[in-house]
């Protein structure tokens, strides 16, 4: 998967549910192809196959659980996400926290299945702990800034810089994303300047009156950083 990456979390917003999720996925694909920047999406589980069967775009599950196929009614089976068309998954988002041993198990199962792992961490300490499990990405997201429109890349740039350093002190192959409050191209540009390889975004795109316009602005910010 080509970097940098803009990863859009659809969460459980009405604006990204069912047919609306498919419409938003098509917008993301259109912008990605036009500007040659990778845009991935994290739809709800029930919409993964709906989208993957019609839109060629990197799809990530919003969460998986540390379970193998068995009697686990109502749980999020990693294999099911892959079979539905996901290429990876978020793990330990601040709205769906896991204990460290379960994060490790999720990463191990995902790797066995060939799924890309994006582990979320609220700050430097946990980012470093999770780095020991060798996920593909760690997304740094102070929970108090999520959904506020106040980007961590500006409000707490030291958290981003120190997280990148901490992660790479454990494993230089792990790529770091910046989340929490990312709203526009300037935020995305700043995030990359601090050492990350992309951003994790949700409401700024999904709940915008014009998701396409916001996404184009984010993409242009990413490209502006790469052009420096």
URRAWO-V496359 format. One record per backbone hydrogen bond with DSSP energy under -0.5 kcal/mol. CO is the residue of the C=O (numbers start at 1). NH is the residue of the N-H. E is the energy in kcal/mol with one decimal. If there is no record, write none. Layout:
# URRAWO-V496359
CO,NH,E  CO,NH,E
This chain:
# URRAWO-V496359
4,38,-0.8  5,7,-0.6  5,199,-1.9  6,8,-0.6  6,40,-2.6  7,9,-0.6  7,201,-2.9  8,10,-0.7  8,42,-2.7  10,13,-1.6  13,16,-1.7  14,17,-1.3  17,20,-1.6  18,21,-0.6  18,22,-1.5  19,23,-2.2  20,24,-2.3  21,25,-2.3  22,26,-1.9  23,27,-1.6  24,28,-2.4  25,29,-2.3  26,30,-2.4  27,31,-2.4  28,32,-2.4  29,33,-2.5  30,34,-2.1  31,35,-2.4  32,36,-1.2  32,37,-1.1  38,6,-2.4  40,8,-3.0  41,60,-3.1  42,10,-2.0  42,11,-0.6  44,47,-2.0  44,48,-0.6  45,48,-1.3  45,49,-0.5  47,51,-2.0  48,52,-3.2  49,53,-2.1  51,54,-1.9  51,55,-3.1  55,57,-1.2  58,41,-2.5  59,87,-3.3  59,88,-1.0  61,90,-2.6  65,67,-2.5  65,78,-0.5  67,78,-0.6  70,72,-1.7  72,75,-2.1  75,77,-1.0  76,65,-2.4  77,81,-1.6  78,82,-2.0  79,83,-2.8  80,84,-1.8  81,85,-0.6  81,86,-2.5  82,85,-1.2  87,116,-2.7  88,61,-2.7  89,118,-2.3  91,120,-2.8  93,96,-2.6  99,102,-0.6  99,103,-2.2  100,104,-2.4  101,105,-2.0  102,106,-2.5  103,107,-2.3  104,108,-2.3  105,109,-2.7  106,110,-2.7  107,111,-2.5  108,112,-1.9  109,113,-1.5  110,114,-0.7  110,115,-3.0  111,114,-0.9  116,89,-2.4  117,119,-0.5  117,137,-2.4  118,91,-2.1  119,139,-2.7  121,141,-3.1  123,127,-1.9  124,128,-2.2  125,129,-1.9  126,130,-2.9  127,131,-1.7  128,132,-0.7  129,132,-1.0  130,133,-2.3  131,134,-1.7  136,175,-2.4  137,119,-2.3  138,140,-0.6  138,177,-2.5  139,121,-2.6  139,141,-0.6  140,179,-2.6  142,145,-2.1  142,146,-0.6  143,146,-0.8  145,148,-1.9  145,149,-0.5  149,151,-0.8  151,154,-1.5  151,155,-3.2  152,156,-1.8  156,159,-1.4  156,160,-1.0  157,161,-2.6  158,162,-2.6  159,163,-1.7  160,164,-2.4  161,165,-2.1  162,166,-2.5  163,167,-2.9  164,168,-2.4  165,169,-1.5  166,170,-0.7  167,170,-1.1  167,171,-2.8  171,174,-1.3  175,138,-2.1  176,197,-2.9  177,140,-2.5  178,200,-2.1  180,152,-2.0  184,188,-2.0  185,189,-2.7  186,190,-2.2  187,191,-2.2  188,192,-1.9  189,193,-2.0  190,194,-1.3  191,196,-1.5  192,195,-1.6  197,4,-0.7  197,5,-1.9  198,178,-2.0  199,7,-2.8  199,201,-0.5  201,9,-3.4  202,205,-1.5  202,206,-2.6  203,207,-1.8  205,208,-1.1  208,211,-0.6  210,214,-1.8  211,215,-2.6  212,216,-2.6  213,217,-1.9  214,218,-2.2  215,219,-2.6  216,220,-2.4  217,221,-1.9  218,222,-2.0  219,223,-2.5  220,224,-2.1  221,225,-1.6  222,226,-1.9  223,227,-1.5  225,228,-1.1
